[in-house]
Amino acid sequence: MTRPDLLYADHFGLSERPFSLVPDPSFLFWSQAHQRAFAVMEYAIYTRAPITLITGEIGTGKTTLLQELLSRLQEDVVVGLISNAQGGRGELIQWILNALQVQIDPQASYVQMFQMLQDYLLAQYGAGRRVMLVFDEAQNLSMEGLEELRMLTNINSNKDVLIQLVLVGQPELRDMVQDPRLEQLLQRIASNYHLRDMTQDTMQAYIQHRLQVAGGRGDEFQTDVFDMIFAETQGTPRLVNQLCDFAMLYAWSAEEILVSPATIQQILDDGVYMRRQRRIEREAI
């Protein structure tokens, strides 16, 4: 019996859907930009940089890269992953302690929680381990929160690194850390990289790569559809996935073995690709 989540996969001879929107390191496409971003992240971790900054537009593959990095870390690195952390002074410390699975007394003061964190870091250091805190969607942090993170790096002393910070977020995070009020934070960012959208040639290779990883040949899309896909997505991986997923669904429903320009045009005409729909609505205003 065909699994319902495979949908069109059997029709194209695939083992799974190649264009899921869920980040999956097994589908990671090593574009030149992603190779550079990963190299920067890896360099920062192994040179024990106090703060690393990785930014990019929504859907450019930051989280997938992050998952790949975490899968390669050695056992002497303890990771606390914090996603969408928000709040003012004190709340960020709670996010961190929770991510590190440190039990918190609900009545503990900020000073007590900070001491708990410091004791934890020292205990890990004494056991030959260091702690890395990864903040995904870090653009949601406030200026106060970012400054609080900068103060955490004061726990490090001389050549002994107890804690490293990796900040991953959208382009506005890059603007935030360059605010004059965060000058001291900026000075501690030892490595940074900004992921941009794919070029059309890279996008075509990306689509073919994902098809092959899913068990296909890589030629399930006619070559003259790539101009249309790029025009609609501008090379943003998540948008490419969304449109290509619809394209294979439409081709399957029409019992076609290739995705053609007519397939893409039908999707655009039906308005199921929401980016296209929003653009049409804006142009009509």
PyMOL commands that set and color helices and strands:
alter all, ss='L'
color gray80, all
select helices_A, chain A and resi 4-6+10-12+25-27+32-46+62-72+91-99+110-126+138-140+143-155+171-177+180-187+200-213+223-233+237-253+261-270+274-284
alter helices_A, ss='H'
color red, helices_A
select strands_A, chain A and resi 51-56+77-83+130-136+163-169+189-195
alter strands_A, ss='S'
color yellow, strands_A
deselect
rebuild
show_as cartoon
